[in-house]
Amino acid sequence: MSDLVRQLLDYRLTTAEIVYRLPDHPRFLQSYIWQDLDLQPDFPVLRRFLNFWERSLEGKLHSVRVTSCQVISPGELRHVGSEFRVN
């Protein structure tokens, strides 16, 4: 499915900061930024990625911070208080 179709189906641009422990030095934390179109509030695409991370990568997850915003939104309609015409 194309990105435009997903946006029209209410997918939102989702950004996650994934903080994980370094495999060789577990006391140190590192940050990874992940971004994709996803559905709020369940975030199935992000959950699939995090499941892949836990199964396949050695760095243990410490925390995940998520934010999302709508990319395509309805147009705004505002009342104009005055109008000036120039000939």
VMD Tcl script that builds the backbone (N, CA, C; Angstrom):
set m [mol new atoms 261]
animate dup $m
set s [atomselect $m all]
$s set {name element resname resid chain x y z} {
  {N N MET 1 A 0.846 -1.165 0.000}
  {CA C MET 1 A 0.000 0.000 0.000}
  {C C MET 1 A 0.902 1.242 0.000}
  {N N SER 2 A 0.544 2.221 -0.799}
  {CA C SER 2 A 1.389 3.420 -0.904}
  {C C SER 2 A 1.247 4.292 0.350}
  {N N ASP 3 A 2.222 5.166 0.546}
  {CA C ASP 3 A 2.199 6.049 1.708}
  {C C ASP 3 A 0.993 6.974 1.676}
  {N N LEU 4 A 0.622 7.463 0.489}
  {CA C LEU 4 A -0.531 8.350 0.385}
  {C C LEU 4 A -1.810 7.631 0.810}
  {N N VAL 5 A -1.995 6.408 0.363}
  {CA C VAL 5 A -3.183 5.633 0.739}
  {C C VAL 5 A -3.194 5.398 2.247}
  {N N ARG 6 A -2.056 5.077 2.824}
  {CA C ARG 6 A -1.997 4.857 4.271}
  {C C ARG 6 A -2.338 6.134 5.028}
  {N N GLN 7 A -1.870 7.292 4.545}
  {CA C GLN 7 A -2.178 8.556 5.211}
  {C C GLN 7 A -3.666 8.860 5.130}
  {N N LEU 8 A -4.290 8.533 4.010}
  {CA C LEU 8 A -5.724 8.741 3.879}
  {C C LEU 8 A -6.519 7.788 4.775}
  {N N LEU 9 A -5.922 6.656 5.146}
  {CA C LEU 9 A -6.544 5.702 6.069}
  {C C LEU 9 A -6.202 6.005 7.523}
  {N N ASP 10 A -5.779 7.246 7.794}
  {CA C ASP 10 A -5.501 7.759 9.139}
  {C C ASP 10 A -4.205 7.243 9.751}
  {N N TYR 11 A -3.269 6.795 8.925}
  {CA C TYR 11 A -1.933 6.508 9.444}
  {C C TYR 11 A -1.262 7.840 9.739}
  {N N ARG 12 A -0.469 7.884 10.776}
  {CA C ARG 12 A 0.215 9.111 11.176}
  {C C ARG 12 A 1.719 8.901 11.139}
  {N N LEU 13 A 2.437 9.988 10.930}
  {CA C LEU 13 A 3.895 9.923 10.980}
  {C C LEU 13 A 4.284 9.702 12.436}
  {N N THR 14 A 4.897 8.576 12.709}
  {CA C THR 14 A 5.245 8.185 14.070}
  {C C THR 14 A 6.753 8.144 14.217}
  {N N THR 15 A 7.238 8.779 15.257}
  {CA C THR 15 A 8.660 8.785 15.568}
  {C C THR 15 A 8.852 8.179 16.953}
  {N N ALA 16 A 9.791 7.258 17.050}
  {CA C ALA 16 A 10.076 6.621 18.339}
  {C C ALA 16 A 11.562 6.747 18.641}
  {N N GLU 17 A 11.856 7.180 19.847}
  {CA C GLU 17 A 13.237 7.167 20.331}
  {C C GLU 17 A 13.385 5.890 21.150}
  {N N ILE 18 A 14.211 4.991 20.646}
  {CA C ILE 18 A 14.426 3.701 21.293}
  {C C ILE 18 A 15.773 3.767 22.017}
  {N N VAL 19 A 15.725 3.630 23.319}
  {CA C VAL 19 A 16.949 3.643 24.124}
  {C C VAL 19 A 17.240 2.193 24.506}
  {N N TYR 20 A 18.463 1.754 24.227}
  {CA C TYR 20 A 18.826 0.359 24.474}
  {C C TYR 20 A 20.211 0.275 25.104}
  {N N ARG 21 A 20.489 -0.871 25.695}
  {CA C ARG 21 A 21.786 -1.110 26.329}
  {C C ARG 21 A 22.757 -1.678 25.296}
  {N N LEU 22 A 23.991 -1.223 25.339}
  {CA C LEU 22 A 25.007 -1.764 24.439}
  {C C LEU 22 A 25.311 -3.211 24.836}
  {N N PRO 23 A 25.369 -4.123 23.871}
  {CA C PRO 23 A 25.594 -5.537 24.196}
  {C C PRO 23 A 26.905 -5.794 24.941}
  {N N ASP 24 A 27.986 -5.135 24.535}
  {CA C ASP 24 A 29.292 -5.365 25.163}
  {C C ASP 24 A 29.463 -4.605 26.474}
  {N N HIS 25 A 28.717 -3.521 26.635}
  {CA C HIS 25 A 28.822 -2.675 27.827}
  {C C HIS 25 A 27.414 -2.337 28.312}
  {N N PRO 26 A 26.742 -3.231 29.027}
  {CA C PRO 26 A 25.337 -3.032 29.389}
  {C C PRO 26 A 25.057 -1.832 30.286}
  {N N ARG 27 A 26.083 -1.251 30.877}
  {CA C ARG 27 A 25.858 -0.056 31.694}
  {C C ARG 27 A 25.655 1.190 30.847}
  {N N PHE 28 A 26.053 1.123 29.581}
  {CA C PHE 28 A 25.920 2.272 28.682}
  {C C PHE 28 A 24.648 2.163 27.860}
  {N N LEU 29 A 23.998 3.307 27.669}
  {CA C LEU 29 A 22.779 3.366 26.872}
  {C C LEU 29 A 23.063 4.075 25.554}
  {N N GLN 30 A 22.351 3.662 24.526}
  {CA C GLN 30 A 22.460 4.291 23.211}
  {C C GLN 30 A 21.049 4.556 22.715}
  {N N SER 31 A 20.917 5.567 21.870}
  {CA C SER 31 A 19.614 5.964 21.359}
  {C C SER 31 A 19.517 5.669 19.866}
  {N N TYR 32 A 18.348 5.207 19.434}
  {CA C TYR 32 A 18.078 4.931 18.026}
  {C C TYR 32 A 16.741 5.595 17.691}
  {N N ILE 33 A 16.688 6.336 16.583}
  {CA C ILE 33 A 15.454 7.002 16.163}
  {C C ILE 33 A 14.818 6.195 15.039}
  {N N TRP 34 A 13.561 5.820 15.225}
  {CA C TRP 34 A 12.790 5.053 14.247}
  {C C TRP 34 A 11.625 5.929 13.793}
  {N N GLN 35 A 11.330 5.918 12.471}
  {CA C GLN 35 A 10.232 6.733 11.969}
  {C C GLN 35 A 9.530 6.005 10.833}
  {N N ASP 36 A 8.199 5.981 10.883}
  {CA C ASP 36 A 7.394 5.338 9.843}
  {C C ASP 36 A 5.952 5.798 10.014}
  {N N LEU 37 A 5.105 5.449 9.048}
  {CA C LEU 37 A 3.673 5.713 9.183}
  {C C LEU 37 A 3.054 4.584 9.998}
  {N N ASP 38 A 2.213 4.945 10.981}
  {CA C ASP 38 A 1.645 3.937 11.868}
  {C C ASP 38 A 0.281 4.406 12.360}
  {N N LEU 39 A -0.498 3.479 12.879}
  {CA C LEU 39 A -1.827 3.775 13.407}
  {C C LEU 39 A -1.760 4.015 14.905}
  {N N GLN 40 A -2.398 5.090 15.328}
  {CA C GLN 40 A -2.451 5.413 16.738}
  {C C GLN 40 A -3.741 4.851 17.306}
  {N N PRO 41 A -3.895 4.349 18.474}
  {CA C PRO 41 A -2.980 4.308 19.608}
  {C C PRO 41 A -2.252 2.974 19.756}
  {N N ASP 42 A -2.545 1.981 18.898}
  {CA C ASP 42 A -1.944 0.649 19.076}
  {C C ASP 42 A -0.550 0.518 18.473}
  {N N PHE 43 A -0.217 1.313 17.468}
  {CA C PHE 43 A 1.090 1.317 16.808}
  {C C PHE 43 A 1.528 -0.082 16.374}
  {N N PRO 44 A 0.775 -0.742 15.468}
  {CA C PRO 44 A 1.140 -2.103 15.056}
  {C C PRO 44 A 2.467 -2.196 14.319}
  {N N VAL 45 A 2.819 -1.190 13.519}
  {CA C VAL 45 A 4.088 -1.226 12.778}
  {C C VAL 45 A 5.258 -1.115 13.748}
  {N N LEU 46 A 5.170 -0.209 14.703}
  {CA C LEU 46 A 6.221 -0.051 15.716}
  {C C LEU 46 A 6.329 -1.315 16.570}
  {N N ARG 47 A 5.211 -1.902 16.956}
  {CA C ARG 47 A 5.242 -3.133 17.762}
  {C C ARG 47 A 5.930 -4.271 17.010}
  {N N ARG 48 A 5.647 -4.371 15.693}
  {CA C ARG 48 A 6.320 -5.401 14.884}
  {C C ARG 48 A 7.827 -5.166 14.874}
  {N N PHE 49 A 8.238 -3.897 14.736}
  {CA C PHE 49 A 9.667 -3.582 14.738}
  {C C PHE 49 A 10.301 -3.918 16.088}
  {N N LEU 50 A 9.622 -3.569 17.178}
  {CA C LEU 50 A 10.172 -3.861 18.510}
  {C C LEU 50 A 10.238 -5.358 18.774}
  {N N ASN 51 A 9.257 -6.116 18.277}
  {CA C ASN 51 A 9.319 -7.581 18.398}
  {C C ASN 51 A 10.508 -8.136 17.627}
  {N N PHE 52 A 10.741 -7.601 16.418}
  {CA C PHE 52 A 11.916 -8.000 15.635}
  {C C PHE 52 A 13.195 -7.679 16.416}
  {N N TRP 53 A 13.249 -6.484 17.009}
  {CA C TRP 53 A 14.424 -6.060 17.777}
  {C C TRP 53 A 14.708 -7.056 18.901}
  {N N GLU 54 A 13.685 -7.389 19.669}
  {CA C GLU 54 A 13.892 -8.285 20.812}
  {C C GLU 54 A 14.290 -9.694 20.376}
  {N N ARG 55 A 13.783 -10.157 19.231}
  {CA C ARG 55 A 14.119 -11.503 18.735}
  {C C ARG 55 A 15.502 -11.559 18.100}
  {N N SER 56 A 15.885 -10.509 17.365}
  {CA C SER 56 A 17.047 -10.598 16.478}
  {C C SER 56 A 18.278 -9.811 16.916}
  {N N LEU 57 A 18.121 -8.781 17.702}
  {CA C LEU 57 A 19.256 -7.926 18.058}
  {C C LEU 57 A 19.674 -8.169 19.497}
  {N N GLU 58 A 20.932 -7.929 19.771}
  {CA C GLU 58 A 21.479 -8.223 21.096}
  {C C GLU 58 A 21.240 -7.125 22.116}
  {N N GLY 59 A 21.089 -5.887 21.691}
  {CA C GLY 59 A 20.911 -4.780 22.637}
  {C C GLY 59 A 19.554 -4.838 23.313}
  {N N LYS 60 A 19.531 -4.983 24.647}
  {CA C LYS 60 A 18.279 -5.040 25.398}
  {C C LYS 60 A 17.622 -3.660 25.422}
  {N N LEU 61 A 16.314 -3.636 25.199}
  {CA C LEU 61 A 15.581 -2.374 25.217}
  {C C LEU 61 A 15.523 -1.811 26.634}
  {N N HIS 62 A 15.755 -0.512 26.733}
  {CA C HIS 62 A 15.647 0.174 28.018}
  {C C HIS 62 A 14.332 0.945 28.082}
  {N N SER 63 A 14.054 1.751 27.047}
  {CA C SER 63 A 12.818 2.525 27.019}
  {C C SER 63 A 12.499 2.923 25.581}
  {N N VAL 64 A 11.234 3.244 25.354}
  {CA C VAL 64 A 10.773 3.697 24.047}
  {C C VAL 64 A 9.856 4.893 24.276}
  {N N ARG 65 A 10.167 5.999 23.611}
  {CA C ARG 65 A 9.345 7.204 23.697}
  {C C ARG 65 A 8.752 7.456 22.321}
  {N N VAL 66 A 7.431 7.613 22.240}
  {CA C VAL 66 A 6.729 7.676 20.958}
  {C C VAL 66 A 5.972 8.988 20.827}
  {N N THR 67 A 6.002 9.543 19.626}
  {CA C THR 67 A 5.180 10.695 19.286}
  {C C THR 67 A 4.651 10.495 17.868}
  {N N SER 68 A 3.495 11.066 17.572}
  {CA C SER 68 A 2.958 10.937 16.222}
  {C C SER 68 A 2.170 12.191 15.869}
  {N N CYS 69 A 2.103 12.465 14.585}
  {CA C CYS 69 A 1.324 13.605 14.118}
  {C C CYS 69 A 0.703 13.258 12.772}
  {N N GLN 70 A -0.424 13.892 12.499}
  {CA C GLN 70 A -1.131 13.659 11.259}
  {C C GLN 70 A -0.442 14.444 10.150}
  {N N VAL 71 A -0.114 13.767 9.047}
  {CA C VAL 71 A 0.586 14.427 7.947}
  {C C VAL 71 A -0.410 15.125 7.035}
  {N N ILE 72 A -1.464 14.427 6.658}
  {CA C ILE 72 A -2.512 15.015 5.833}
  {C C ILE 72 A -3.660 15.373 6.746}
  {N N SER 73 A -4.069 16.630 6.724}
  {CA C SER 73 A -5.167 17.062 7.584}
  {C C SER 73 A -6.169 17.854 6.749}
  {N N PRO 74 A -7.381 17.976 7.223}
  {CA C PRO 74 A -8.362 18.762 6.485}
  {C C PRO 74 A -7.927 20.213 6.393}
  {N N GLY 75 A -8.314 20.861 5.325}
  {CA C GLY 75 A -7.973 22.272 5.168}
  {C C GLY 75 A -8.631 23.129 6.230}
  {N N GLU 76 A -8.015 24.227 6.536}
  {CA C GLU 76 A -8.560 25.122 7.543}
  {C C GLU 76 A -9.453 26.152 6.869}
  {N N LEU 77 A -10.560 26.476 7.490}
  {CA C LEU 77 A -11.470 27.498 7.014}
  {C C LEU 77 A -11.491 28.595 8.060}
  {N N ARG 78 A -11.067 29.792 7.655}
  {CA C ARG 78 A -11.038 30.905 8.594}
  {C C ARG 78 A -11.816 32.073 8.018}
  {N N HIS 79 A -12.483 32.788 8.881}
  {CA C HIS 79 A -13.221 33.988 8.481}
  {C C HIS 79 A -12.241 35.153 8.354}
  {N N VAL 80 A -12.321 35.833 7.238}
  {CA C VAL 80 A -11.467 37.006 7.018}
  {C C VAL 80 A -12.230 38.226 7.488}
  {N N GLY 81 A -11.623 38.999 8.348}
  {CA C GLY 81 A -12.293 40.161 8.926}
  {C C GLY 81 A -12.506 41.306 7.943}
  {N N SER 82 A -11.650 41.473 6.978}
  {CA C SER 82 A -11.794 42.574 6.032}
  {C C SER 82 A -11.208 42.170 4.682}
  {N N GLU 83 A -11.585 42.942 3.671}
  {CA C GLU 83 A -11.124 42.650 2.319}
  {C C GLU 83 A -10.750 43.953 1.648}
  {N N PHE 84 A -9.609 43.977 0.965}
  {CA C PHE 84 A -9.159 45.166 0.260}
  {C C PHE 84 A -9.057 44.836 -1.219}
  {N N ARG 85 A -9.616 45.699 -2.053}
  {CA C ARG 85 A -9.534 45.486 -3.502}
  {C C ARG 85 A -8.626 46.538 -4.114}
  {N N VAL 86 A -7.769 46.082 -5.006}
  {CA C VAL 86 A -6.848 46.987 -5.707}
  {C C VAL 86 A -7.188 46.906 -7.177}
  {N N ASN 87 A -7.394 48.068 -7.822}
  {CA C ASN 87 A -7.739 48.093 -9.254}
  {C C ASN 87 A -6.530 47.886 -10.113}
}
mol reanalyze $m
mol bondsrecalc $m
mol representation Tube
mol addrep $m
